[in-house]
Amino acid sequence: MIPINSLATLAKNAETNNKAFFKNIKPKQSHKTDELFHKINDEVFSKINCLECANCCKTLGPRFSERDISRISKKMNIKPSAFASKYLIIDEDDDYIFKTIPCPFLDSENYCAIYEYRPKACSDYPHTQQPEILKKQKITIKNSFTCPAVFEVLEKVKQIWE
């Protein structure tokens, strides 16, 4: 796995190339692109243990939907308003996000205390396993600065594609 302390520099050095890579993919190649990303995503994540890193939980804050708040607060046996008051703020985009980073549910061994009912934004992260990757190219490039697996997926996909 790429060391976290090198990731931002590596991702910055690859950023222009990553943008050019996505720009050169034709929309009609979307299905082929998704298949390749999903295949490489599965290969990379089969070799990476996210618990060794948890950089996403340490540095990013997910958006919370009303459904997330309702589900999590129910599992925690508190009212949604109490959950929101204790853990969340509303950002400049009117989204609920954590008051603090790192995630307040991340423990010292990088386990998530609410993993089974975590926010959708967390369960969907890092999005390289989702359909229509071409529509997610900006977030994919951005995530390559945070997640070593995303960086590796991008590098491997580019090697195969070229």
ROSE-4610 file (N, C-alpha, C; in Angstrom, 1 decimal, always signed):
// ROSE-4610
residu = [M/M/M/I/I/I/P/P/P/I/I/I/N/N/N/S/S/S/L/L/L/A/A/A/T/T/T/L/L/L/A/A/A/K/K/K/N/N/N/A/A/A/E/E/E/T/T/T/N/N/N/N/N/N/K/K/K/A/A/A/F/F/F/F/F/F/K/K/K/N/N/N/I/I/I/K/K/K/P/P/P/K/K/K/Q/Q/Q/S/S/S/H/H/H/K/K/K/T/T/T/D/D/D/E/E/E/L/L/L/F/F/F/H/H/H/K/K/K/I/I/I/N/N/N/D/D/D/E/E/E/V/V/V/F/F/F/S/S/S/K/K/K/I/I/I/N/N/N/C/C/C/L/L/L/E/E/E/C/C/C/A/A/A/N/N/N/C/C/C/C/C/C/K/K/K/T/T/T/L/L/L/G/G/G/P/P/P/R/R/R/F/F/F/S/S/S/E/E/E/R/R/R/D/D/D/I/I/I/S/S/S/R/R/R/I/I/I/S/S/S/K/K/K/K/K/K/M/M/M/N/N/N/I/I/I/K/K/K/P/P/P/S/S/S/A/A/A/F/F/F/A/A/A/S/S/S/K/K/K/Y/Y/Y/L/L/L/I/I/I/I/I/I/D/D/D/E/E/E/D/D/D/D/D/D/D/D/D/Y/Y/Y/I/I/I/F/F/F/K/K/K/T/T/T/I/I/I/P/P/P/C/C/C/P/P/P/F/F/F/L/L/L/D/D/D/S/S/S/E/E/E/N/N/N/Y/Y/Y/C/C/C/A/A/A/I/I/I/Y/Y/Y/E/E/E/Y/Y/Y/R/R/R/P/P/P/K/K/K/A/A/A/C/C/C/S/S/S/D/D/D/Y/Y/Y/P/P/P/H/H/H/T/T/T/Q/Q/Q/Q/Q/Q/P/P/P/E/E/E/I/I/I/L/L/L/K/K/K/K/K/K/Q/Q/Q/K/K/K/I/I/I/T/T/T/I/I/I/K/K/K/N/N/N/S/S/S/F/F/F/T/T/T/C/C/C/P/P/P/A/A/A/V/V/V/F/F/F/E/E/E/V/V/V/L/L/L/E/E/E/K/K/K/V/V/V/K/K/K/Q/Q/Q/I/I/I/W/W/W/E/E/E]
num = [1/1/1/2/2/2/3/3/3/4/4/4/5/5/5/6/6/6/7/7/7/8/8/8/9/9/9/10/10/10/11/11/11/12/12/12/13/13/13/14/14/14/15/15/15/16/16/16/17/17/17/18/18/18/19/19/19/20/20/20/21/21/21/22/22/22/23/23/23/24/24/24/25/25/25/26/26/26/27/27/27/28/28/28/29/29/29/30/30/30/31/31/31/32/32/32/33/33/33/34/34/34/35/35/35/36/36/36/37/37/37/38/38/38/39/39/39/40/40/40/41/41/41/42/42/42/43/43/43/44/44/44/45/45/45/46/46/46/47/47/47/48/48/48/49/49/49/50/50/50/51/51/51/52/52/52/53/53/53/54/54/54/55/55/55/56/56/56/57/57/57/58/58/58/59/59/59/60/60/60/61/61/61/62/62/62/63/63/63/64/64/64/65/65/65/66/66/66/67/67/67/68/68/68/69/69/69/70/70/70/71/71/71/72/72/72/73/73/73/74/74/74/75/75/75/76/76/76/77/77/77/78/78/78/79/79/79/80/80/80/81/81/81/82/82/82/83/83/83/84/84/84/85/85/85/86/86/86/87/87/87/88/88/88/89/89/89/90/90/90/91/91/91/92/92/92/93/93/93/94/94/94/95/95/95/96/96/96/97/97/97/98/98/98/99/99/99/100/100/100/101/101/101/102/102/102/103/103/103/104/104/104/105/105/105/106/106/106/107/107/107/108/108/108/109/109/109/110/110/110/111/111/111/112/112/112/113/113/113/114/114/114/115/115/115/116/116/116/117/117/117/118/118/118/119/119/119/120/120/120/121/121/121/122/122/122/123/123/123/124/124/124/125/125/125/126/126/126/127/127/127/128/128/128/129/129/129/130/130/130/131/131/131/132/132/132/133/133/133/134/134/134/135/135/135/136/136/136/137/137/137/138/138/138/139/139/139/140/140/140/141/141/141/142/142/142/143/143/143/144/144/144/145/145/145/146/146/146/147/147/147/148/148/148/149/149/149/150/150/150/151/151/151/152/152/152/153/153/153/154/154/154/155/155/155/156/156/156/157/157/157/158/158/158/159/159/159/160/160/160/161/161/161/162/162/162]
x = [+0.8/+0.0/+0.9/+0.4/+1.2/+1.1/+2.3/+2.3/+1.5/+0.7/-0.2/+0.6/+1.8/+2.5/+3.1/+3.0/+3.5/+2.3/+1.1/-0.1/-0.4/-0.5/-0.8/+0.1/+1.4/+2.4/+2.3/+2.1/+1.9/+0.7/-0.4/-1.7/-1.6/-0.9/-0.7/+0.1/+1.1/+1.9/+1.2/+0.2/-0.6/-1.9/-2.2/-3.5/-3.7/-2.7/-2.9/-3.1/-2.3/-2.4/-3.8/-4.3/-5.6/-6.7/-6.6/-7.6/-7.6/-6.4/-6.2/-6.8/-6.5/-7.0/-8.5/-9.2/-10.7/-11.2/-10.5/-10.9/-10.9/-10.0/-9.8/-10.7/-11.5/-12.4/-13.7/-14.2/-15.4/-16.6/-17.7/-18.9/-19.4/-19.3/-19.7/-18.9/-17.8/-16.9/-17.2/-18.3/-18.7/-18.8/-19.5/-19.7/-18.4/-17.5/-16.2/-15.3/-15.4/-14.7/-15.2/-16.5/-17.0/-16.5/-16.6/-16.1/-14.7/-13.8/-12.4/-12.2/-12.8/-12.7/-13.2/-14.3/-14.8/-13.9/-13.3/-12.4/-11.2/-10.6/-9.4/-9.7/-10.8/-11.2/-11.3/-11.9/-12.0/-10.6/-9.7/-8.3/-7.6/-7.7/-6.9/-7.5/-8.8/-9.4/-9.2/-9.0/-8.7/-7.4/-6.5/-5.1/-4.9/-5.9/-5.8/-6.7/-6.2/-7.0/-7.3/-8.5/-8.8/-8.6/-8.6/-8.4/-6.9/-6.0/-4.6/-4.5/-5.4/-5.3/-6.4/-7.6/-8.8/-8.6/-7.8/-7.5/-8.8/-9.7/-11.0/-11.7/-11.8/-12.4/-11.7/-10.4/-9.6/-9.6/-9.8/-9.7/-10.9/-11.9/-13.0/-14.3/-15.2/-16.5/-17.6/-18.4/-19.4/-20.6/-21.4/-22.7/-23.7/-24.6/-25.7/-27.0/-27.7/-29.1/-30.0/-31.2/-32.2/-32.4/-32.4/-32.5/-31.3/-30.1/-29.0/-29.2/-29.6/-29.7/-30.8/-31.9/-33.0/-32.5/-31.8/-31.4/-30.4/-29.4/-28.3/-28.9/-29.7/-30.2/-31.1/-31.9/-32.7/-31.8/-30.8/-29.9/-29.2/-29.0/-28.3/-29.3/-30.5/-31.6/-31.6/-31.4/-31.6/-32.5/-33.0/-33.8/-32.9/-33.5/-32.7/-32.2/-33.0/-32.6/-31.4/-31.4/-30.3/-29.0/-29.1/-28.0/-27.4/-28.3/-27.8/-27.2/-27.8/-27.2/-25.9/-25.7/-24.5/-23.3/-23.6/-22.5/-22.4/-23.5/-23.5/-23.6/-23.2/-23.5/-24.0/-24.5/-25.0/-23.9/-23.4/-22.3/-22.9/-22.0/-22.4/-23.3/-23.3/-24.2/-25.5/-25.7/-26.9/-27.0/-25.8/-25.7/-25.3/-25.8/-25.3/-24.0/-23.0/-21.7/-21.3/-20.2/-19.7/-19.2/-19.4/-18.8/-17.3/-16.8/-15.4/-14.9/-13.6/-12.9/-11.6/-11.3/-11.7/-13.1/-13.7/-15.0/-15.1/-16.1/-16.3/-16.6/-16.9/-17.2/-16.0/-14.9/-13.7/-12.9/-12.6/-11.9/-10.4/-9.7/-8.2/-7.6/-8.4/-7.9/-8.5/-9.1/-9.6/-10.9/-11.6/-12.9/-14.0/-15.1/-16.2/-17.3/-17.6/-18.6/-20.0/-20.3/-21.6/-21.5/-20.5/-20.2/-21.5/-22.2/-23.4/-24.5/-24.5/-25.6/-25.0/-23.7/-23.0/-23.8/-23.4/-24.0/-23.8/-24.7/-24.6/-23.3/-22.9/-21.7/-20.5/-20.5/-19.4/-19.4/-20.6/-20.7/-20.4/-20.7/-20.4/-19.0/-18.3/-16.9/-16.0/-15.1/-14.6/-15.2/-16.3/-17.1/-16.5/-15.3/-14.7/-15.4/-16.3/-17.0/-18.4/-18.8/-20.1/-20.2/-21.4/-21.6/-21.4/-21.1/-21.0/-19.8/-18.7/-17.4/-17.1/-17.4/-17.1/-17.8/-19.0/-19.7/-19.1/-18.2/-17.6/-16.1/-15.7/-14.2/-13.6/-14.3/-13.7/-13.6/-14.6/-14.5/-13.5/-13.4/-12.4/-11.0/-10.7/-9.4/-9.2/-10.2/-10.1/-9.8/-10.5/-10.3/-9.0/-8.3/-6.9/-5.9/-6.3/-5.5/-5.6/-6.7/-7.1/-6.9/-7.3/-7.4/-6.3/-5.4/-4.3/-4.9/-6.0/-6.6/-7.1/-7.7/-8.2/-7.0/-5.9/-4.7/-4.3/-4.2/-3.7/-4.7/-6.0/-7.0/-6.7/-6.6/-6.4/-5.1/-4.0/-2.8/-2.9/-3.5/-3.6/-4.6/-5.7/-6.6/-5.9/-5.1/-4.4/-3.4/-2.7/-1.7/-2.4/-3.5/-4.2/-4.8/-5.4/-6.1/-5.1/-3.9/-3.0/-2.2]
y = [-1.2/+0.0/+1.2/+2.2/+3.5/+4.2/+4.6/+5.3/+6.6/+6.8/+8.0/+9.3/+9.3/+10.6/+10.9/+10.0/+10.2/+10.4/+10.1/+10.0/+11.4/+12.4/+13.7/+14.2/+14.0/+14.4/+13.5/+12.2/+11.3/+11.7/+11.9/+12.3/+13.6/+14.6/+15.9/+15.7/+14.9/+14.7/+14.0/+13.2/+12.4/+13.1/+14.2/+14.9/+15.3/+15.9/+16.4/+15.2/+14.2/+13.0/+12.3/+12.3/+11.7/+12.4/+13.8/+14.6/+14.3/+14.2/+13.9/+12.6/+11.6/+10.2/+10.2/+10.8/+10.9/+11.7/+12.7/+13.6/+12.8/+11.9/+11.1/+9.9/+9.6/+8.5/+9.0/+8.3/+8.7/+8.2/+9.0/+8.6/+7.2/+6.9/+5.6/+4.4/+4.8/+3.8/+3.6/+4.2/+4.3/+2.9/+2.0/+0.6/-0.1/+0.0/-0.6/+0.0/+1.3/+1.9/+1.5/+1.4/+0.9/-0.6/-1.4/-2.8/-2.9/-2.1/-2.1/-1.5/-0.4/+0.2/-0.8/-1.5/-2.4/-3.6/-4.1/-5.2/-4.9/-3.7/-3.3/-2.9/-2.3/-1.9/-3.2/-4.2/-5.5/-6.1/-6.0/-6.6/-5.8/-4.4/-3.6/-3.8/-3.7/-3.8/-5.2/-6.2/-7.6/-7.7/-6.7/-6.7/-5.6/-4.7/-3.6/-3.8/-3.6/-3.6/-2.2/-1.7/-0.3/+0.0/-1.0/-0.8/-0.3/-0.6/-0.2/+1.3/+1.9/+3.2/+4.1/+4.0/+4.8/+6.3/+6.6/+8.0/+8.8/+8.1/+8.7/+9.1/+8.3/+8.6/+9.6/+9.7/+10.6/+12.0/+12.1/+13.4/+14.0/+13.1/+13.6/+13.5/+14.3/+14.2/+13.9/+12.9/+12.5/+13.4/+13.5/+14.2/+13.2/+13.7/+12.9/+13.3/+12.3/+12.6/+12.5/+12.9/+12.8/+11.3/+10.5/+9.0/+8.5/+8.9/+8.5/+8.9/+10.1/+10.6/+9.8/+9.5/+8.7/+7.3/+6.7/+5.3/+5.2/+6.1/+6.0/+6.3/+7.4/+7.7/+6.6/+6.0/+4.9/+3.8/+3.4/+2.3/+2.7/+4.0/+4.5/+4.8/+4.6/+4.9/+6.4/+7.3/+8.7/+9.3/+10.5/+11.2/+11.7/+11.8/+12.4/+13.8/+14.6/+15.9/+15.9/+14.9/+14.8/+14.4/+13.4/+13.0/+14.2/+14.9/+16.0/+17.1/+17.4/+18.4/+18.0/+16.7/+16.3/+16.1/+15.6/+15.3/+16.1/+16.8/+17.4/+18.9/+19.5/+20.9/+21.0/+22.1/+22.3/+23.2/+22.7/+23.4/+24.5/+25.1/+26.2/+25.7/+24.4/+23.8/+23.3/+23.6/+23.2/+21.6/+21.0/+19.6/+19.4/+18.3/+17.9/+17.2/+17.7/+17.0/+16.9/+16.2/+16.1/+17.4/+17.7/+18.9/+18.8/+17.5/+17.3/+16.3/+16.4/+15.4/+15.1/+13.9/+12.7/+12.3/+11.3/+10.8/+10.5/+11.0/+10.6/+9.2/+8.4/+7.0/+6.1/+6.7/+5.9/+5.6/+4.4/+4.1/+4.0/+3.8/+3.8/+2.7/+1.7/+0.6/+0.8/+1.9/+2.3/+1.5/+1.0/+0.4/+1.5/+1.3/+2.2/+1.7/+2.5/+2.1/+1.9/+2.5/+2.5/+1.8/+1.0/+0.5/-0.1/-0.9/-1.6/-0.7/+0.5/+1.5/+2.9/+2.9/+4.1/+4.9/+6.2/+7.0/+6.4/+6.7/+6.2/+6.7/+7.9/+8.5/+7.7/+7.1/+6.2/+4.9/+4.3/+3.0/+3.0/+4.1/+4.3/+4.6/+5.2/+5.6/+4.4/+4.5/+5.7/+5.9/+5.2/+5.4/+4.7/+4.1/+3.4/+2.1/+1.7/+0.4/+0.7/+2.0/+2.3/+2.5/+2.4/+2.6/+4.1/+4.2/+5.6/+6.3/+5.7/+6.3/+7.6/+7.6/+8.8/+10.1/+9.9/+11.0/+11.3/+10.5/+10.7/+11.0/+11.4/+11.6/+12.6/+13.7/+14.8/+14.2/+13.5/+13.0/+11.8/+11.1/+10.0/+10.6/+11.6/+12.3/+12.9/+13.5/+14.1/+13.0/+11.9/+10.8/+10.2/+10.3/+9.7/+10.5/+11.6/+12.4/+11.8/+11.1/+10.7/+9.2/+8.4/+7.0/+6.3/+5.6/+4.9/+3.9/+3.3/+2.4/+3.0/+4.2/+4.9/+5.3/+5.8/+6.2/+5.0/+3.8/+2.6/+2.1/+2.2/+1.9/+2.7/+4.0/+4.9/+4.6/+4.4/+4.0/+2.8/+1.7/+0.5/+0.6/+1.3/+1.5/+2.2/+3.2/+4.0/+3.1/+2.3/+1.4/+0.4/-0.2/-1.1/-0.4/+0.8/+1.5/+2.0/+2.4/+2.9/+1.9]
z = [+0.0/+0.0/+0.0/-0.7/-0.8/+0.6/+1.1/+2.4/+2.4/+3.4/+3.4/+3.3/+4.0/+3.9/+2.5/+1.6/+0.2/-0.7/-0.3/-1.2/-1.8/-1.0/-1.6/-2.7/-2.5/-3.5/-4.7/-4.6/-5.7/-6.5/-5.8/-6.4/-7.1/-6.5/-7.2/-8.5/-8.4/-9.6/-10.7/-10.4/-11.3/-11.8/-11.1/-11.4/-12.8/-13.4/-14.8/-15.7/-15.5/-16.3/-16.1/-14.9/-14.6/-15.3/-15.3/-16.0/-17.5/-18.1/-19.5/-19.8/-19.0/-19.2/-19.3/-18.3/-18.4/-19.6/-19.9/-21.1/-22.4/-22.5/-23.7/-23.8/-22.8/-22.9/-23.5/-24.5/-25.2/-24.4/-24.4/-23.6/-24.0/-25.3/-25.7/-25.2/-24.6/-23.9/-22.4/-22.0/-20.6/-20.0/-20.7/-20.1/-20.0/-21.0/-21.0/-19.8/-19.6/-18.6/-17.2/-17.0/-15.8/-15.5/-16.5/-16.3/-15.8/-16.5/-16.1/-14.7/-14.4/-13.1/-12.0/-12.2/-11.2/-11.1/-12.2/-12.1/-11.3/-11.6/-11.0/-9.5/-9.3/-7.9/-7.1/-7.6/-6.8/-6.5/-7.5/-7.4/-6.3/-6.4/-5.4/-4.0/-3.9/-2.5/-1.9/-2.8/-2.2/-1.5/-1.8/-1.3/-0.2/-0.1/+0.9/+2.0/+3.2/+4.4/+4.8/+4.7/+5.0/+6.5/+7.3/+8.8/+9.0/+8.1/+8.3/+7.9/+7.3/+6.8/+7.5/+7.1/+7.6/+7.4/+6.4/+6.1/+5.7/+5.1/+4.7/+6.0/+7.0/+8.3/+9.1/+8.9/+9.7/+9.1/+7.8/+7.1/+6.4/+6.1/+5.3/+6.2/+5.9/+6.6/+5.7/+5.9/+5.0/+5.1/+4.1/+4.2/+4.7/+5.5/+6.1/+5.5/+5.0/+4.6/+5.8/+5.6/+6.7/+7.0/+6.0/+6.2/+7.0/+6.7/+7.5/+9.0/+9.2/+10.6/+11.3/+10.6/+11.2/+11.6/+10.6/+10.8/+11.9/+11.9/+12.9/+14.3/+14.4/+15.7/+16.3/+15.4/+15.9/+16.5/+15.8/+16.2/+17.5/+17.7/+18.9/+20.1/+19.8/+20.8/+21.2/+20.3/+20.6/+19.5/+19.8/+18.8/+17.7/+16.5/+15.4/+15.8/+16.4/+16.8/+17.7/+18.7/+19.6/+18.9/+18.0/+17.2/+16.4/+15.7/+14.9/+15.8/+16.9/+17.8/+18.4/+18.7/+19.3/+18.3/+17.1/+16.2/+14.9/+14.5/+13.2/+13.2/+12.1/+11.8/+10.4/+10.0/+8.6/+7.9/+6.8/+6.1/+5.2/+4.4/+3.5/+2.4/+2.1/+1.1/+1.6/+2.9/+3.6/+3.8/+3.9/+4.1/+5.6/+6.2/+7.5/+7.3/+8.1/+8.2/+9.7/+9.9/+11.3/+11.8/+13.1/+13.7/+13.8/+13.9/+14.1/+13.2/+12.9/+12.1/+12.9/+13.1/+12.5/+12.9/+12.3/+12.6/+14.1/+14.7/+16.2/+16.5/+15.4/+15.6/+15.3/+14.9/+14.6/+15.9/+16.1/+17.4/+17.1/+18.2/+18.1/+17.2/+16.9/+16.0/+14.6/+14.3/+13.0/+12.7/+13.7/+13.5/+13.7/+13.0/+13.0/+14.0/+14.9/+15.9/+15.3/+14.2/+13.6/+12.2/+11.9/+10.6/+9.9/+10.7/+10.1/+9.6/+10.2/+9.8/+9.5/+9.1/+8.7/+7.6/+7.5/+6.4/+5.0/+4.1/+2.7/+2.1/+2.4/+1.8/+2.2/+3.4/+3.9/+3.2/+3.1/+2.5/+1.0/+0.3/-1.1/-1.4/-0.4/-0.6/-1.0/-1.9/-2.6/-4.0/-4.3/-5.5/-6.8/-6.7/-7.8/-8.1/-7.3/-7.5/-8.0/-8.2/-8.7/-10.2/-10.7/-12.2/-12.6/-13.9/-14.5/-13.9/-13.8/-13.3/-14.1/-15.3/-16.1/-15.5/-14.9/-14.3/-12.9/-12.4/-11.1/-11.2/-12.4/-12.6/-11.6/-11.4/-10.5/-9.1/-8.6/-7.2/-7.1/-8.2/-8.2/-8.2/-8.9/-8.9/-7.5/-7.0/-5.6/-4.6/-4.7/-3.7/-3.8/-4.9/-5.1/-4.2/-3.7/-2.7/-1.3/-1.0/+0.3/+0.5/-0.6/-0.5/-1.4/-0.7/-1.5/-2.5/-2.2/-3.1/-4.4/-4.2/-5.4/-6.3/-5.7/-6.4/-7.2/-6.6/-7.2/-8.3/-8.1/-9.1/-10.4/-10.2/-11.3/-12.1/-11.3/-12.0/-12.8/-12.2/-12.9/-14.2/-14.0/-15.1/-16.3/-15.9/-17.0/-17.7/-17.0/-17.6/-18.6/-18.2/-19.0/-20.2/-20.0/-21.1/-22.1/-21.7/-22.7/-23.5]
